[in-house]
Amino acid sequence: MSQQSSKFDERYRIGRKLVAELGPADQANTTFELLGKEWDLVPGAYAPAPGTGTEYYTTAIPYPVGGRFLEIGCGAGVTAVWAALQGCAHVTATDITETAVASTALNVKRHGVEEQVRVQRSDVFADLDPGEKFDTIFWNCSVIEAPRDFEFTQDFEWAIFDRGYTALSRYLAEVHGWLRPGGRALVTFNSLGDLDRINQLAAAAGTVLTRLDSTTRRLAGEDVTYNVFEIARA
Ligand SMILES: C[S@@+](CC[C@H](N)C(=O)[O-])C[C@H]1O[C@@H](n2cnc3c(N)ncnc32)[C@H](O)[C@@H]1O
């Protein structure tokens, strides 16, 4: 077995472990706590536990106060709600899974930010209105590469796996087309994913990544370094 494929297998094994440990076993719970607030969760959606990137990224990223913020892959909606509470004038929160979209809608209501936040289903940018532009676009993406023929059997798995990093590749290639002049494109990536590959994918998309911030925390028995990257045109 080549070193490259054994690393792929090891990352994939950790991804499966995360699904087992963070996954829907506890889905009888329809609320969770994070960042000192209570959040709703539709069964089947990804609940960001303490120690996952959500907690750190939500307080670490630069928000466009008074401007327009787009979150791809909003999950339960913690970051999107936070963006509105930080003073973004308009937030669009999207996810590929209906359980995430429904959870975010509940949390937008729970935290009283309906005027600022619009929630919709979208596969990366594919379902957005083509005329829309944003000041900041952010994705806390799914970092474990799954085989291209991987079949998603539960919504939660979308928060962990990306088949052949195809969704991430599309994000990197398309994100600048959705920005207002001077806007900022952000993506997260952590050490459970393949950092060499994200840099290769960024280069293939004609972009370059600059690390804005990082931290290391313990998650499911692993030390995980979480990174926030800005995506610039090369
Ligand atoms: C790591 S989770 C982050 C969730 C949430 N933003 C958070 O921080 O808790 C990645 C999110 O991206 C979503 N996702 C995965 N593939 C996607 C795609 N092709 N288009 C849109 N969202 C996607 C997943 O459903 C999941 O909610």
The ligand as an SDF file (V2000), in Angstrom:
LIG
                    3D

 27 29  0  0  0  0  0  0  0  0999 V2000
  -18.1100   20.8090    9.3780 C   0  0  0  0  0  0  0  0  0  0  0  0
  -19.8370   21.0210    9.1430 S   0  0  0  0  0  0  0  0  0  0  0  0
  -20.0650   22.6600    9.7580 C   0  0  0  0  0  0  0  0  0  0  0  0
  -21.4920   22.9370   10.1740 C   0  0  0  0  0  0  0  0  0  0  0  0
  -21.6980   24.2930   10.8460 C   0  0  0  0  0  0  0  0  0  0  0  0
  -21.3180   25.3900    9.9940 N   0  0  0  0  0  0  0  0  0  0  0  0
  -20.9140   24.3370   12.1120 C   0  0  0  0  0  0  0  0  0  0  0  0
  -19.8670   25.0000   12.1570 O   0  0  0  0  0  0  0  0  0  0  0  0
  -21.3320   23.6880   13.0800 O   0  0  0  0  0  0  0  0  0  0  0  0
  -19.9520   21.2150    7.3650 C   0  0  0  0  0  0  0  0  0  0  0  0
  -21.3380   21.5820    6.8750 C   0  0  0  0  0  0  0  0  0  0  0  0
  -21.3030   21.6740    5.4440 O   0  0  0  0  0  0  0  0  0  0  0  0
  -22.4600   21.0460    4.9090 C   0  0  0  0  0  0  0  0  0  0  0  0
  -22.1670   20.6140    3.5420 N   0  0  0  0  0  0  0  0  0  0  0  0
  -21.4550   19.5390    3.1440 C   0  0  0  0  0  0  0  0  0  0  0  0
  -21.4090   19.4720    1.8060 N   0  0  0  0  0  0  0  0  0  0  0  0
  -22.0940   20.5530    1.3450 C   0  0  0  0  0  0  0  0  0  0  0  0
  -22.4100   21.0330    0.0530 C   0  0  0  0  0  0  0  0  0  0  0  0
  -22.0150   20.3790   -1.0580 N   0  0  0  0  0  0  0  0  0  0  0  0
  -23.1230   22.1780   -0.0620 N   0  0  0  0  0  0  0  0  0  0  0  0
  -23.5410   22.8280    1.0650 C   0  0  0  0  0  0  0  0  0  0  0  0
  -23.2960   22.4060    2.3220 N   0  0  0  0  0  0  0  0  0  0  0  0
  -22.5810   21.2860    2.4570 C   0  0  0  0  0  0  0  0  0  0  0  0
  -22.7580   19.9080    5.8600 C   0  0  0  0  0  0  0  0  0  0  0  0
  -24.0930   19.4710    5.7680 O   0  0  0  0  0  0  0  0  0  0  0  0
  -22.4110   20.5570    7.2070 C   0  0  0  0  0  0  0  0  0  0  0  0
  -23.5150   21.1980    7.7710 O   0  0  0  0  0  0  0  0  0  0  0  0
  1  2  1  0
  2  3  1  0
  2 10  1  0
  3  4  1  0
  4  5  1  0
  5  6  1  0
  5  7  1  0
  7  8  2  0
  7  9  1  0
 10 11  1  0
 11 12  1  0
 11 26  1  0
 12 13  1  0
 13 14  1  0
 13 24  1  0
 14 15  1  0
 14 23  1  0
 15 16  2  0
 16 17  1  0
 17 18  1  0
 17 23  2  0
 18 19  1  0
 18 20  2  0
 20 21  1  0
 21 22  2  0
 22 23  1  0
 24 25  1  0
 24 26  1  0
 26 27  1  0
M  CHG  2   2   1   9  -1
M  END
$$$$
